Amino acid sequence: MDLNEANKALVSAFWADRENSGSEAMSACFAAVMSPEVAWHGFAPILSLSGPNAIADEFWMPFAESFQDLTRETHIFFGGESNGRADGDISRDGRHWVTGTGLFHGTFAKDYLTIPATGDKVSIRWGEFCCVAGGQITEIYFMIDMVDLMQQAGHSVLPPARGADGMYPAPAAGDGVLDGSVDPNQSALTLAHIRRFIYDGLNAFDEDDLSSMGMADWFHENARWYGPGGIGACLSFKEFEDLHQAPWLVAFPDREVQDLDAIIAEGAYSAAPGYAGVLATHTGPYLDQPATGNQIQFNGLDWWKQVDGKYVENWVFVDMVHLFDQFGVNLFDRLS
């Protein structure tokens, strides 16, 4: 078993133990696999935690108490060595990560972060990245889709999405869980491909013409882009440009991807987390908010699948609560 396979086995076992642990055993479960100084990067309003006990006590136990009979459905799972710097200097990165995304299913039995419980079944989008070093998890990026959860609970805190609501499927080919070994040459090509897409494609926008990024060279015409609650899914490349990218770049024309906390790839899949991984100025209207002129930091997670050099699927988290906080709007105040 190579290092990546060992890391995937460690994280997979940890996730299973985490979901099977009662509240009394959860802290011990976390301490057994996490470093004492583990850093957890979350979502608004729980943006940062430190140490296994804080992660268990302040996020996981309240979450499990609110959503009873919680089960995890994993759509994508893989790992790899990161090369997330714009300059490509892997000597200043080179950390090893394991990532996954999918759905939690449970009963919304107790109010969560002031969202009133409904007693109904919910399916909560989740995404996670775990950095593993020396047989311990040393850093975690974790996000759930808060706006989508609010919508399932009956609260429309944003205008109707331009894209399709409620779509967060597994990969169409059913090949997203890579729990065995994968050809390292394919993984290396996929990593090089996603780095070129991010730093040579996305960052090439001239703040005027969408075609300046050459996105048609990167995405299949029938690509599926699965965006967060409030934005929705785009079911073709044309929809992606018309429904998401065009209004996004009107609002944030100078947006630029920075050094990312990780970019990893395995097989045909690649992924990246980033707290403040993209910076921009809010100079145009977005959804129901006029331009503020504020400097914006985007908190998000992404997974991509490419086939024959074109992206055919992209699963995307944007922390919309955190984004609107930076507009001066608290989306929790809109709960009715």
C-alpha positions as CSV (number, residue, x, y, z in Angstrom):
1,M,0.0,0.0,0.0
2,D,1.5,3.3,-1.1
3,L,1.2,6.6,0.9
4,N,-1.8,7.9,-0.9
5,E,-3.7,4.6,-0.4
6,A,-2.7,4.5,3.3
7,N,-4.0,8.1,3.7
8,K,-7.3,7.2,2.0
9,A,-7.7,4.2,4.2
10,L,-7.0,6.3,7.3
11,V,-9.6,9.0,6.3
12,S,-12.2,6.5,5.2
13,A,-12.0,4.7,8.5
14,F,-12.1,8.0,10.4
15,W,-15.2,9.1,8.6
16,A,-16.9,5.7,9.4
17,D,-15.9,5.9,13.1
18,R,-17.1,9.5,13.3
19,E,-20.5,8.8,12.0
20,N,-20.8,5.7,14.2
21,S,-19.6,7.4,17.4
22,G,-22.1,8.7,20.0
23,S,-21.5,12.0,21.6
24,E,-19.5,10.6,24.5
25,A,-17.1,8.7,22.2
26,M,-16.7,11.4,19.5
27,S,-13.9,13.4,21.2
28,A,-11.9,10.2,21.7
29,C,-12.5,9.2,18.1
30,F,-11.2,12.6,16.9
31,A,-8.2,12.6,19.2
32,A,-7.1,9.1,18.0
33,V,-6.5,10.3,14.4
34,M,-6.1,14.1,14.6
35,S,-3.0,16.0,15.6
36,P,-3.5,18.0,18.9
37,E,-3.1,21.3,16.9
38,V,-5.4,20.3,14.0
39,A,-6.9,23.3,12.2
40,W,-10.5,23.1,11.0
41,H,-11.6,25.6,8.3
42,G,-15.4,25.7,8.0
43,F,-18.2,27.8,6.8
44,A,-20.0,30.9,8.2
45,P,-20.8,31.2,11.0
46,I,-18.4,28.4,12.1
47,L,-15.3,29.5,10.2
48,S,-12.4,28.3,12.3
49,L,-11.8,25.8,15.0
50,S,-8.6,24.4,16.6
51,G,-8.0,21.0,18.2
52,P,-10.0,17.7,18.2
53,N,-12.1,18.7,21.2
54,A,-13.2,22.0,19.7
55,I,-14.1,20.3,16.4
56,A,-16.1,17.7,18.2
57,D,-17.8,19.9,20.7
58,E,-18.5,23.0,18.6
59,F,-19.4,21.5,15.3
60,W,-19.9,17.7,15.0
61,M,-21.9,17.0,18.2
62,P,-24.4,19.9,17.7
63,F,-24.7,18.9,14.0
64,A,-25.4,15.2,14.9
65,E,-27.9,16.3,17.5
66,S,-29.8,18.4,15.1
67,F,-29.9,15.9,12.2
68,Q,-30.7,12.5,13.8
69,D,-30.1,9.1,12.2
70,L,-27.4,10.7,10.1
71,T,-25.9,8.7,7.3
72,R,-23.3,9.7,4.8
73,E,-23.5,9.2,1.0
74,T,-20.1,9.6,-0.7
75,H,-20.1,10.6,-4.4
76,I,-16.4,11.4,-4.8
77,F,-13.4,10.2,-2.8
78,F,-9.7,10.4,-3.7
79,G,-6.3,11.8,-2.6
80,G,-3.0,13.1,-3.8
81,E,0.0,15.3,-3.3
82,S,-0.8,19.0,-3.6
83,N,0.7,21.6,-5.9
84,G,-1.4,24.6,-5.1
85,R,0.9,27.6,-5.6
86,A,0.5,29.8,-8.6
87,D,4.2,29.6,-9.3
88,G,4.2,25.8,-9.2
89,D,6.9,25.6,-6.6
90,I,6.0,22.2,-5.1
91,S,8.9,22.5,-2.6
92,R,6.7,25.1,-0.8
93,D,3.7,22.8,-0.9
94,G,3.8,19.0,-1.5
95,R,1.4,18.1,1.3
96,H,-0.8,15.1,1.0
97,W,-4.6,15.4,1.1
98,V,-7.7,13.2,0.9
99,T,-11.0,14.7,-0.2
100,G,-14.6,13.7,-0.6
101,T,-18.1,15.1,-1.3
102,G,-21.6,13.9,-1.3
103,L,-24.8,14.0,0.9
104,F,-25.7,13.6,4.5
105,H,-29.2,12.2,5.0
106,G,-31.0,12.6,8.3
107,T,-34.1,13.9,10.1
108,F,-34.0,17.6,10.9
109,A,-35.1,17.1,14.6
110,K,-33.5,20.1,16.4
111,D,-33.0,23.7,15.5
112,Y,-29.6,24.2,13.9
113,L,-27.8,27.6,13.9
114,T,-31.2,29.3,14.3
115,I,-32.7,27.4,11.4
116,P,-36.0,26.0,12.8
117,A,-36.2,22.2,12.8
118,T,-38.9,20.7,10.5
119,G,-39.0,17.1,11.6
120,D,-38.6,16.1,8.0
121,K,-35.9,14.2,6.1
122,V,-33.2,16.4,4.6
123,S,-30.2,15.7,2.3
124,I,-27.3,18.0,3.2
125,R,-24.5,18.7,0.7
126,W,-21.1,18.2,2.3
127,G,-17.5,18.5,1.1
128,E,-14.3,17.8,3.0
129,F,-10.5,17.9,2.6
130,C,-8.2,16.2,5.1
131,C,-4.4,16.9,5.2
132,V,-2.6,13.8,6.4
133,A,1.0,13.8,7.7
134,G,2.8,11.2,9.8
135,G,-0.4,9.1,10.1
136,Q,-2.4,12.0,11.6
137,I,-4.9,14.5,10.2
138,T,-3.3,17.9,10.6
139,E,-5.8,20.2,8.8
140,I,-9.4,20.0,7.6
141,Y,-11.5,22.0,5.2
142,F,-15.2,21.2,5.7
143,M,-18.3,22.8,4.3
144,I,-22.1,22.2,4.1
145,D,-24.4,24.0,1.8
146,M,-26.2,26.3,4.2
147,V,-28.5,28.0,1.7
148,D,-29.6,24.7,0.2
149,L,-30.3,23.5,3.8
150,M,-32.4,26.6,4.5
151,Q,-34.3,26.0,1.2
152,Q,-35.1,22.5,2.3
153,A,-36.4,23.8,5.6
154,G,-38.7,26.2,3.7
155,H,-36.7,29.4,3.9
156,S,-35.8,31.4,0.7
157,V,-33.1,33.7,1.9
158,L,-31.9,34.5,-1.7
159,P,-33.8,35.3,-4.9
160,P,-34.7,32.3,-7.1
161,A,-31.6,30.7,-8.5
162,R,-30.8,31.2,-12.2
163,G,-29.7,27.6,-12.4
164,A,-31.6,24.4,-11.3
165,D,-32.2,24.0,-7.6
166,G,-31.5,20.9,-5.6
167,M,-29.1,19.1,-8.0
168,Y,-26.0,17.5,-6.4
169,P,-25.6,14.1,-8.0
170,A,-22.8,11.6,-8.0
171,P,-20.6,11.5,-11.2
172,A,-22.6,10.3,-14.1
173,A,-20.2,7.4,-14.8
174,G,-20.4,6.2,-11.1
175,D,-16.6,6.2,-10.9
176,G,-16.0,8.9,-8.3
177,V,-14.9,6.8,-5.4
178,L,-11.2,6.0,-5.9
179,D,-10.4,3.8,-2.9
180,G,-7.7,1.7,-4.7
181,S,-4.6,2.4,-6.7
182,V,-4.7,4.6,-9.8
183,D,-2.2,5.1,-12.6
184,P,0.2,7.8,-11.3
185,N,0.9,9.1,-14.8
186,Q,-2.8,9.8,-15.4
187,S,-3.0,11.6,-12.1
188,A,0.0,13.7,-13.0
189,L,-1.5,14.7,-16.3
190,T,-4.8,15.6,-14.5
191,L,-3.0,17.8,-12.0
192,A,-1.1,19.6,-14.7
193,H,-4.4,20.1,-16.5
194,I,-6.3,21.6,-13.6
195,R,-3.4,23.9,-12.8
196,R,-3.3,25.3,-16.3
197,F,-7.1,25.7,-16.2
198,I,-7.0,27.7,-13.0
199,Y,-3.9,29.9,-13.5
200,D,-3.8,30.2,-17.3
201,G,-7.5,30.1,-18.0
202,L,-9.6,31.5,-15.2
203,N,-7.0,34.2,-14.4
204,A,-6.9,35.3,-18.0
205,F,-10.2,37.2,-17.9
206,D,-9.7,40.7,-19.3
207,E,-12.6,42.1,-17.2
208,D,-14.7,42.6,-20.4
209,D,-15.1,39.6,-22.7
210,L,-15.9,36.1,-21.4
211,S,-14.1,34.6,-24.3
212,S,-10.8,36.0,-23.1
213,M,-10.6,33.1,-20.7
214,G,-11.1,30.5,-23.5
215,M,-13.5,28.5,-21.3
216,A,-14.8,26.7,-24.4
217,D,-11.4,25.1,-24.8
218,W,-11.7,23.7,-21.2
219,F,-15.3,22.6,-20.9
220,H,-17.3,20.0,-22.9
221,E,-20.4,21.6,-24.5
222,N,-22.6,19.3,-22.4
223,A,-20.7,19.9,-19.2
224,R,-22.6,19.7,-15.9
225,W,-21.8,22.4,-13.3
226,Y,-23.4,21.7,-9.9
227,G,-23.4,25.0,-8.1
228,P,-24.5,25.8,-4.5
229,G,-27.8,26.9,-3.2
230,G,-28.6,30.4,-4.5
231,I,-26.8,29.8,-7.8
232,G,-28.0,26.4,-8.9
233,A,-26.9,23.8,-11.4
234,C,-26.0,24.6,-15.0
235,L,-26.6,21.7,-17.4
236,S,-24.5,22.8,-20.4
237,F,-21.5,25.0,-21.0
238,K,-23.8,27.6,-22.5
239,E,-25.9,27.6,-19.3
240,F,-22.7,27.8,-17.2
241,E,-21.6,31.0,-19.1
242,D,-25.1,32.6,-19.3
243,L,-26.5,31.7,-15.9
244,H,-23.4,31.8,-13.6
245,Q,-20.2,33.1,-15.1
246,A,-21.6,36.2,-16.9
247,P,-23.5,37.6,-13.8
248,W,-20.6,36.5,-11.5
249,L,-18.0,38.5,-13.5
250,V,-20.3,41.5,-13.8
251,A,-20.3,41.6,-10.0
252,F,-16.6,40.6,-9.5
253,P,-14.7,41.5,-12.7
254,D,-11.3,41.6,-11.2
255,R,-11.6,38.3,-9.4
256,E,-8.3,36.4,-9.3
257,V,-7.4,32.9,-8.0
258,Q,-4.5,33.1,-5.5
259,D,-2.2,30.5,-4.2
260,L,-4.6,27.7,-3.1
261,D,-4.3,25.7,0.1
262,A,-4.3,22.6,-2.0
263,I,-4.8,21.4,-5.6
264,I,-4.8,17.6,-5.9
265,A,-5.6,15.1,-8.6
266,E,-6.1,11.3,-8.9
267,G,-7.2,9.6,-12.1
268,A,-9.6,11.8,-14.0
269,Y,-10.5,13.8,-10.9
270,S,-9.1,17.0,-9.4
271,A,-10.1,19.2,-6.5
272,A,-9.1,22.3,-4.6
273,P,-10.1,24.0,-1.3
274,G,-9.5,27.7,-0.6
275,Y,-10.3,30.1,2.2
276,A,-9.6,33.4,0.5
277,G,-8.4,31.4,-2.4
278,V,-10.1,33.9,-4.7
279,L,-10.0,37.7,-4.2
280,A,-12.2,40.3,-5.9
281,T,-13.8,43.7,-5.6
282,H,-17.6,43.8,-5.5
283,T,-18.2,46.4,-8.3
284,G,-21.4,45.2,-9.9
285,P,-24.8,43.9,-8.7
286,Y,-25.1,40.3,-7.6
287,L,-28.4,38.5,-7.0
288,D,-30.4,41.1,-4.9
289,Q,-27.4,43.2,-3.8
290,P,-26.0,46.3,-5.4
291,A,-22.3,46.9,-5.7
292,T,-20.6,47.7,-2.4
293,G,-17.1,48.3,-3.5
294,N,-15.9,45.9,-0.8
295,Q,-12.9,43.7,-1.1
296,I,-14.2,40.1,-1.2
297,Q,-12.6,36.8,-0.1
298,F,-14.3,33.7,-1.4
299,N,-14.5,30.6,0.7
300,G,-15.1,27.6,-1.5
301,L,-14.4,24.0,-2.5
302,D,-14.3,22.5,-6.0
303,W,-14.1,19.0,-7.6
304,W,-13.7,18.5,-11.4
305,K,-13.8,15.5,-13.7
306,Q,-12.1,15.8,-17.1
307,V,-12.4,13.4,-20.1
308,D,-10.1,13.8,-23.1
309,G,-8.9,17.2,-22.0
310,K,-12.4,18.7,-21.3
311,Y,-14.2,19.1,-18.0
312,V,-17.5,17.2,-18.1
313,E,-18.6,17.7,-14.5
314,N,-17.8,20.3,-11.8
315,W,-19.1,20.2,-8.2
316,V,-18.9,23.6,-6.5
317,F,-19.3,25.0,-3.0
318,V,-19.4,28.7,-2.4
319,D,-20.0,29.9,1.2
320,M,-22.9,32.1,0.3
321,V,-23.5,33.1,3.9
322,H,-19.9,34.3,4.2
323,L,-20.1,36.1,0.9
324,F,-23.2,38.0,1.9
325,D,-21.7,38.8,5.3
326,Q,-19.1,40.7,3.3
327,F,-21.9,42.7,1.6
328,G,-23.2,43.6,5.0
329,V,-26.1,41.2,4.8
330,N,-26.7,38.4,7.4
331,L,-28.7,35.7,5.6
332,F,-29.8,34.2,8.9
333,D,-31.7,37.4,9.5
334,R,-33.8,36.5,6.5
335,L,-35.1,33.3,8.0
336,S,-38.9,33.6,8.3
